Structure formats: C-alpha cells, structure tokens
Amino acid sequence: MQRGQESPDAVKVRTLPVQVAAHLTRRIVNGELEDGRAPSELDISREFGVSRVVARETLKILASLDIVEVAQGRRVVVRPPAEWDYLSPLLVEWLPEEIVGELLQELDQMRVLLEPELAAMAAAAVTDETLDRLRDALDRMAALEGDPNAYLEVDHDFHMEICRAADNRILDRIMYSARWLGTASRRITNEAPSALSKATGDHTEIYEALVARDPAAARAAMRKHLANNSTLLAEKEQRTKRSGRGS
C-alpha cells in the first residue's frame, strides 16, 4: 500500500493507544521480542511513560487484531502471525511494504476463486435496477479514467453491486471485509499505462454478460478481468524486487 494514500481511517489523528500499538506491532514483526512474550500493561506504562489506562487500551487494540493474547495471570503472549487480522486497515498500515505486497497477492488469489462465481450467480439473479446502477457506474468509470483515485471508488462499487446481486450474505461480508486491501490493490493496478481504459473495457464485458443473463459469459468475463489485474500486480512485484536489489 502506498503510504500517503491510506484508507479513510488512516488519516484520522491517532490516539495514544493506537500509536503505542503501532510501535509494538512493528517491533513484533521485526522479531525484537524474546520468547514470544509481549510487554505487559505495567511494562508498556513504564517504557512509554503512559498511564495504565493507555497501556490497557493498547493491549485491547493488539488483542482485537489477534496479535496478542492475554493469558491467565495476565501474561501477554504473541499469537502466530498467520492468525492476525490482515483485513484490518490498521494492521495493514503498520506492516512493512514487503508483507503488504504478499497480502495483495493473496487477496488476488481470493478474488480469482470467488468473483467469477459471484458474477455467474449474479447473472442468474440480477434485477433491472441493479443493471441500471451498473450502467451508471460504467459511465462514471469512462468519465474518470484521468482520475485514478476517484475511479477506484466507482470500481469498488461496481464489484460490490455484483456481489450483492449474487444474494449471498456470507460472500458479501467476505468481499466487504477485504475492501481496504482491495483499495490498495486497485491503486497499484491503476498505475499502469492505459490501465483504466482497459479496466473500463473489462467491466463493460462483465456488464454485457449480466445484461444477457448469461452465467458462463459473466464468469469468463470476470476471470479475464482478474487475470489482467494479476498480471499488473505481478509486474509491480517484479519492479519492486529489482528496485530493492538495485538499492
């Protein structure tokens, strides 16, 4: 995720507990804590010169992100990184660029698994009202190809309309929960030359398949669109790696 282009939550003034939690998370990621032990309430209060109330709220934040667990006897332990809440915009903001890059690749894998089937489900059940909203979104995309930040918001709305049309509340919540990472991913794919005009073309093909109420065509159009995104993400990852080796 590009710093300086963060989620709406990320531009808010950070409270003291959030600032301390961010510092501790980065320390954990860097392997600076011994034996899987995280600082206790008292440790945090002493090290950072904050009240016990702030220290307690800090641990609550870390626990809410599944980064730590307060065990019996109030001993604080670090949870396995695989179990952290990577859909949280806070956690994504605190992680190193290389880990965020890995998460975006994993998000891409999730989308490839889910969204073609969501498009097929939507094609079988889409209403005229939803098609009208999708047509409006397409018109706005075409008008916003020179404004990547505004484009990505409409792009997100387009995909969520399809998700809602599929009429599966669990899948809808999964897609919605991944919206922060989705925004970060779209910022990367939107950087490529002519990316937005190509994306508008992809979305138009998806829309036309939905208008035809053709599940197979909708699935194929969505799969093609996501394959294009996967290529752009992989190219970005390669450029990042080459830049890292060069520096």
C-alpha positions in Angstrom: 0.0 0.0 0.0 1.4 3.4 -0.9 1.9 5.5 2.2 0.2 8.8 1.9 -2.7 7.1 0.1 -4.2 5.4 3.0 -7.7 4.3 4.0 -10.1 7.0 5.4 -9.5 5.6 8.8 -5.7 6.0 8.4 -5.9 9.8 8.0 -7.5 10.4 11.4 -5.5 11.7 14.2 -4.1 8.7 16.0 -4.9 8.2 19.7 -2.0 7.5 22.1 -3.0 3.8 22.5 -3.1 3.4 18.7 0.4 5.0 18.4 1.8 2.7 21.0 0.1 -0.4 19.4 1.6 0.5 16.1 5.1 0.8 17.6 4.7 -2.6 19.4 3.4 -4.3 16.2 6.4 -3.2 14.2 8.7 -4.4 17.0 6.9 -7.8 16.9 7.1 -8.0 13.1 10.9 -7.3 13.3 11.4 -10.1 15.8 12.5 -7.8 18.6 10.6 -9.6 21.4 12.1 -12.6 23.1 10.4 -15.9 23.7 7.0 -14.8 22.2 6.4 -12.6 25.2 4.7 -9.2 24.7 5.0 -6.3 27.1 2.6 -6.4 30.0 0.4 -3.4 31.0 3.0 -2.4 33.5 5.9 -2.8 31.0 4.1 -0.6 28.5 3.3 2.1 31.1 6.9 2.2 32.2 8.6 2.1 28.8 6.4 4.7 27.0 5.6 6.8 30.0 1.9 6.4 29.7 -0.9 5.7 32.2 -2.1 2.2 32.9 -5.4 3.1 31.2 -3.5 3.9 27.9 -1.5 0.7 28.4 -4.6 -1.3 28.9 -6.2 0.2 25.8 -3.1 -0.6 23.8 -3.3 -4.3 24.7 -7.0 -4.3 23.8 -6.2 -3.0 20.3 -3.5 -5.6 19.8 -5.8 -8.3 21.1 -8.6 -7.1 18.8 -6.3 -7.6 15.8 -5.4 -11.1 17.1 -1.7 -10.1 17.5 -1.5 -10.8 21.2 -3.5 -12.9 23.8 -3.7 -12.0 27.4 -3.3 -15.4 29.1 -4.0 -16.5 32.6 -2.2 -14.5 35.2 -2.3 -11.5 32.8 0.7 -12.8 30.9 0.7 -11.4 27.4 1.8 -13.7 24.6 2.2 -13.0 20.9 -0.1 -15.0 18.6 1.2 -16.7 15.5 1.4 -14.2 12.6 -0.8 -16.5 10.4 -3.7 -15.8 12.8 -3.5 -12.0 12.7 -6.4 -9.9 11.3 -5.0 -9.0 8.0 -8.3 -7.5 6.9 -7.9 -4.6 9.4 -6.8 -1.3 7.8 -4.9 -0.5 10.9 -2.7 -3.6 10.7 -2.1 -3.2 7.0 -1.0 0.3 7.7 1.6 -0.9 10.2 3.1 -3.7 8.2 6.3 -3.5 6.1 5.8 -3.0 2.3 7.1 -6.5 1.5 4.4 -8.1 3.7 1.7 -5.8 2.3 2.8 -6.9 -1.2 2.4 -10.6 -0.2 -1.1 -9.8 1.2 -2.1 -8.2 -2.1 -1.0 -11.3 -4.0 -3.1 -13.4 -1.5 -6.1 -11.1 -2.0 -5.7 -11.6 -5.7 -5.9 -15.3 -5.2 -9.1 -15.0 -3.2 -10.7 -12.8 -5.8 -9.9 -15.3 -8.6 -11.5 -18.0 -6.5 -14.7 -16.1 -5.6 -15.5 -13.3 -8.0 -16.0 -15.3 -11.2 -18.6 -17.5 -9.4 -20.2 -14.4 -7.9 -20.6 -12.9 -11.4 -22.2 -16.2 -12.6 -24.6 -16.2 -9.6 -25.4 -12.5 -10.3 -26.1 -13.2 -13.9 -28.8 -15.7 -12.9 -30.5 -13.3 -10.5 -29.7 -9.7 -11.5 -32.5 -7.2 -11.5 -33.1 -4.4 -13.9 -32.5 -1.9 -11.0 -29.0 -3.4 -10.4 -28.3 -3.3 -14.1 -29.2 0.4 -14.1 -26.7 1.0 -11.3 -24.0 -0.9 -13.0 -24.6 1.0 -16.2 -24.3 4.3 -14.3 -21.1 3.0 -12.7 -19.7 2.2 -16.1 -20.5 5.7 -17.4 -18.7 7.2 -14.4 -15.7 5.0 -14.9 -15.4 6.2 -18.5 -15.5 9.8 -17.3 -13.0 9.2 -14.5 -10.2 7.5 -16.4 -8.0 10.5 -15.8 -8.6 10.4 -12.0 -7.4 7.1 -10.6 -8.4 7.8 -7.0 -12.0 8.6 -8.0 -12.0 5.7 -10.4 -11.1 3.1 -7.8 -14.1 4.1 -5.7 -16.5 3.5 -8.6 -14.6 0.3 -9.4 -15.2 -1.0 -5.9 -18.9 -0.1 -6.1 -19.3 -1.9 -9.4 -17.9 -5.2 -7.9 -19.9 -4.8 -4.7 -23.1 -4.4 -6.8 -22.3 -7.7 -8.5 -21.6 -9.3 -5.1 -25.0 -8.1 -3.7 -26.8 -9.3 -6.9 -25.4 -12.8 -6.1 -27.6 -12.6 -3.0 -25.2 -14.4 -0.6 -24.8 -12.6 2.7 -21.7 -14.5 3.8 -19.8 -13.9 0.5 -20.9 -10.3 0.6 -19.4 -9.8 4.0 -16.2 -11.5 2.9 -15.8 -9.2 0.0 -16.7 -6.1 2.0 -14.2 -7.0 4.8 -11.4 -7.1 2.2 -12.2 -3.6 0.9 -9.1 -1.9 2.4 -6.7 -4.4 0.7 -8.8 -4.1 -2.4 -8.3 -0.4 -2.5 -4.6 -0.8 -2.1 -4.6 -3.4 -4.9 -6.5 -1.1 -7.2 -4.1 1.7 -6.6 -1.3 -0.5 -7.9 -3.1 -1.8 -10.9 -4.3 1.7 -11.8 -0.7 2.9 -12.1 -0.1 1.0 -15.4 -0.3 2.9 -18.7 -3.8 2.6 -20.2 -4.9 0.5 -17.2 -8.1 2.4 -16.5 -9.3 2.3 -20.1 -8.6 -1.4 -20.2 -10.4 -1.9 -16.9 -13.4 0.0 -18.3 -13.4 -2.4 -21.2 -13.3 -5.4 -18.9 -16.1 -4.0 -16.8 -18.2 -3.4 -19.9 -17.8 -7.1 -20.9 -18.9 -8.2 -17.5 -21.9 -5.9 -17.7 -22.9 -7.1 -21.1 -22.8 -10.7 -19.8 -25.0 -9.7 -16.9 -27.5 -8.0 -19.2 -27.6 -11.2 -21.3 -28.3 -13.1 -18.0 -25.5 -15.5 -19.2 -23.7 -17.1 -16.2 -21.0 -18.7 -18.2 -20.1 -15.5 -20.1 -20.2 -13.5 -16.8 -17.8 -16.0 -15.2 -15.5 -15.8 -18.1 -15.5 -12.0 -18.3 -14.8 -11.7 -14.6 -12.0 -14.2 -14.9 -10.4 -12.3 -17.8 -10.6 -9.1 -15.8 -9.0 -10.6 -12.7 -6.3 -12.2 -14.9 -5.4 -8.8 -16.2 -5.2 -7.5 -12.7 -3.0 -10.4 -11.6 -0.5 -9.6 -14.4 -0.3 -6.0 -13.3 0.3 -7.0 -9.7 3.0 -9.4 -10.7 4.7 -6.8 -12.8 4.6 -4.4 -9.9 6.1 -7.0 -7.6 9.0 -7.7 -10.0 9.7 -4.0 -10.3 9.8 -3.7 -6.5 12.2 -6.6 -6.2 14.5 -5.2 -8.9 14.5 -1.8 -7.2 15.3 -3.5 -3.9 18.3 -5.3 -5.4 19.5 -2.2 -7.0 19.5 -0.2 -3.8 
